[in-house]
Amino acid sequence: MSKLLARIAGYLSNRTLVGVDKVGNRYFTRTKEIDGIMKEKRWVVFKGEEDPTSLPVEWICWLNGQRKRAPTPEELIEMEARRELVKQNVARKLLVELYRSFCFFLFSG
């Protein structure tokens, strides 16, 4: 029940849409004065089922305050391409290692 009230309050409050990831999750921020200090609150509204493990690392860092600016679409595309390249390199190295192990098995005696 409190989650529902928090969500309704979030929709009615002063918030700014910062970005959307490729899955459709939306990221928001709101600045609020607390004890005379301006504090920024950051949160995500999931599209569909709430699955925090599906959030991109760049957005997680922004949500946790580890980065000041939200990731740009260009940055997200670049990082996705880099992750894909790493996956390909790992697969290539595994194949080479498998080939070496197989050759060693055949020619070891």
C-alpha positions as CSV (number, residue, x, y, z in Angstrom):
1,M,0.0,0.0,0.0
2,S,2.8,2.4,0.9
3,K,4.5,1.6,-2.5
4,L,1.3,2.6,-4.3
5,L,1.0,5.9,-2.3
6,A,4.7,6.6,-3.0
7,R,4.1,6.0,-6.7
8,I,1.1,8.3,-6.8
9,A,2.9,11.0,-4.9
10,G,5.8,10.6,-7.4
11,Y,3.5,11.3,-10.3
12,L,2.0,14.3,-8.6
13,S,5.3,15.8,-7.5
14,N,7.7,18.0,-9.2
15,R,9.9,15.6,-11.2
16,T,12.1,15.7,-14.3
17,L,12.5,12.9,-16.8
18,V,16.2,12.4,-17.2
19,G,16.2,9.5,-19.7
20,V,14.9,6.2,-20.9
21,D,16.9,3.0,-21.4
22,K,16.5,0.5,-24.3
23,V,14.0,-1.6,-22.3
24,G,11.8,1.4,-21.7
25,N,12.5,2.0,-18.0
26,R,12.3,5.7,-17.2
27,Y,14.7,7.6,-14.9
28,F,13.6,10.7,-12.9
29,T,15.1,13.3,-10.6
30,R,13.7,15.8,-8.2
31,T,15.5,18.4,-6.2
32,K,14.2,19.0,-2.7
33,E,15.2,21.2,0.2
34,I,15.9,19.2,3.4
35,D,17.2,20.9,6.5
36,G,18.2,23.9,4.4
37,I,20.2,21.8,2.0
38,M,19.2,21.1,-1.6
39,K,19.2,17.3,-2.1
40,E,18.6,15.4,-5.3
41,K,16.5,12.3,-5.4
42,R,16.9,9.9,-8.3
43,W,14.7,6.9,-9.1
44,V,13.6,4.6,-11.9
45,V,10.1,3.7,-13.0
46,F,10.2,0.2,-14.5
47,K,8.4,-0.7,-17.6
48,G,6.5,-3.9,-16.7
49,E,8.0,-6.1,-14.0
50,E,10.4,-4.6,-11.5
51,D,13.7,-6.3,-12.2
52,P,16.7,-4.3,-10.9
53,T,19.1,-6.8,-12.5
54,S,18.0,-5.6,-15.9
55,L,19.2,-2.0,-15.4
56,P,22.3,-1.0,-17.4
57,V,25.4,-0.4,-15.3
58,E,25.6,3.3,-16.4
59,W,22.1,4.0,-15.1
60,I,22.8,2.1,-11.8
61,C,25.8,4.3,-11.3
62,W,23.7,7.4,-11.9
63,L,21.0,6.2,-9.5
64,N,23.6,5.6,-6.8
65,G,25.2,9.0,-7.2
66,Q,28.5,7.6,-8.5
67,R,28.1,9.8,-11.6
68,K,26.8,13.3,-11.7
69,R,25.3,13.3,-15.2
70,A,22.9,10.8,-16.6
71,P,24.3,8.6,-19.4
72,T,23.6,9.9,-22.9
73,P,22.1,7.7,-25.6
74,E,25.4,7.9,-27.5
75,E,27.3,6.7,-24.5
76,L,24.9,3.8,-24.0
77,I,25.3,2.7,-27.6
78,E,29.1,3.0,-27.3
79,M,29.1,0.9,-24.1
80,E,26.8,-1.7,-25.6
81,A,29.1,-2.1,-28.6
82,R,32.1,-2.3,-26.2
83,R,30.4,-5.1,-24.2
84,E,29.6,-7.0,-27.4
85,L,33.2,-6.8,-28.5
86,V,34.4,-8.1,-25.1
87,K,31.9,-11.0,-25.4
88,Q,33.3,-11.8,-28.9
89,N,36.9,-11.7,-27.6
90,V,36.0,-14.1,-24.7
91,A,34.4,-16.5,-27.1
92,R,37.4,-16.4,-29.4
93,K,39.8,-17.0,-26.5
94,L,37.7,-20.0,-25.3
95,L,37.8,-21.5,-28.8
96,V,41.6,-21.1,-29.0
97,E,42.0,-22.7,-25.5
98,L,39.7,-25.5,-26.5
99,Y,41.6,-26.1,-29.7
100,R,45.0,-26.1,-27.8
101,S,43.6,-28.6,-25.2
102,F,42.3,-30.9,-28.0
103,C,45.6,-30.8,-29.9
104,F,47.5,-31.5,-26.7
105,F,45.2,-34.5,-26.0
106,L,45.7,-35.9,-29.6
107,F,49.5,-35.5,-29.7
108,S,50.4,-36.2,-26.1
109,G,50.7,-39.8,-26.5
